[in-house]
């Protein structure tokens, strides 16, 4: 059973997250031949103040 854990910065819409889940699932069906019902995708949103890029938070970078 494939399990995908995606970390993203906060702020995406529910529709964007649904689309990501659907497309990642389809990619695994196509590439691994896994049955769709066996694939698990989890999206974890991270606050911008807790995501560092080059030693600076994403919030401070205006991301």
C-alpha positions in Angstrom: 0.0 0.0 0.0 1.8 3.2 -1.1 1.6 6.1 1.3 2.6 9.6 0.2 3.2 12.4 2.8 3.2 15.9 1.3 4.4 18.9 3.2 3.3 22.3 1.9 3.2 25.8 3.1 -0.2 26.9 4.5 -2.6 28.8 2.2 -3.7 26.5 -0.5 -7.4 26.1 -1.2 -9.4 22.9 -0.5 -9.8 22.6 -4.3 -6.0 22.8 -4.9 -5.4 20.1 -2.2 -8.1 17.9 -3.7 -6.5 18.2 -7.1 -3.0 17.4 -5.7 -4.4 14.3 -4.0 -6.1 13.1 -7.2 -3.1 13.7 -9.4 -0.6 12.1 -7.0 -2.9 9.1 -6.7 -3.2 8.8 -10.5 0.6 9.1 -10.9 1.1 6.1 -8.5 -1.6 4.1 -10.3 0.2 4.7 -13.6 3.8 4.3 -12.4 3.5 1.5 -9.9 0.4 -0.3 -11.0 -1.1 0.1 -7.5 -4.9 -0.2 -7.2 -6.3 3.3 -6.6 -8.1 2.2 -3.5 -4.8 1.1 -1.9 -3.1 4.5 -2.2 -3.0 6.9 0.7 -2.1 10.6 0.4 -1.7 12.9 3.3 -1.1 16.6 3.0 0.4 18.4 6.0 0.3 22.2 5.9 3.1 23.9 7.7 2.8 27.5 9.0 5.0 29.9 7.1 6.7 30.9 10.3 7.9 27.3 10.8 9.3 26.7 7.3 12.9 27.8 6.7 14.4 28.6 3.4 18.1 29.5 3.4 18.1 30.3 7.1 15.0 32.6 6.9 11.4 31.8 7.5 9.0 31.7 4.6 6.9 34.3 6.3 9.9 36.7 6.5 10.6 36.0 2.8 7.0 37.0 2.0 6.2 33.5 0.6 
